[in-house]
Amino acid sequence: MIEISIITYYEVVGGLLAKNALKQLSIFEDFVIDNLVIPMTESSAKISAELYSTLRQSGKSVDDIDLLIAGVAIDNDMTLVTNNENHFNRIPGLKIDNWSKLLLKEQI
């Protein structure tokens, strides 16, 4: 089972709708049925707000939507799987794995 944040769900659905990619949207919705969408809570929102404040004060801003995803991951003690290490490495307390490196390890 794969777990995704509700924010990631929003990003994917919004992007597919914007492209009118209805076939891909249907495939994604089928994927979601067999997996788990993690909600945003008051606790994860507070973590995201604290991250925003810390990063803004240090001049290392990150997009709000990515801070929301990070807040959900941190609040649920999860590892964020991404290919954007440079971006997400700025977020203190966030555990990340690079999916492209994980795929390469599986192929070896």
Secondary structure, DSSP 8 states (H G I E B T S, - for coil): --EEEHHHHHHHHHHHHHTT-HHHHHHHHHHHHTSEEE---HHHHHHHHHHHHHHHHHT----HHHHHHHHHHHHTT-EEEES-HHHHTTSTT-EEEEHHHHHHHHH-
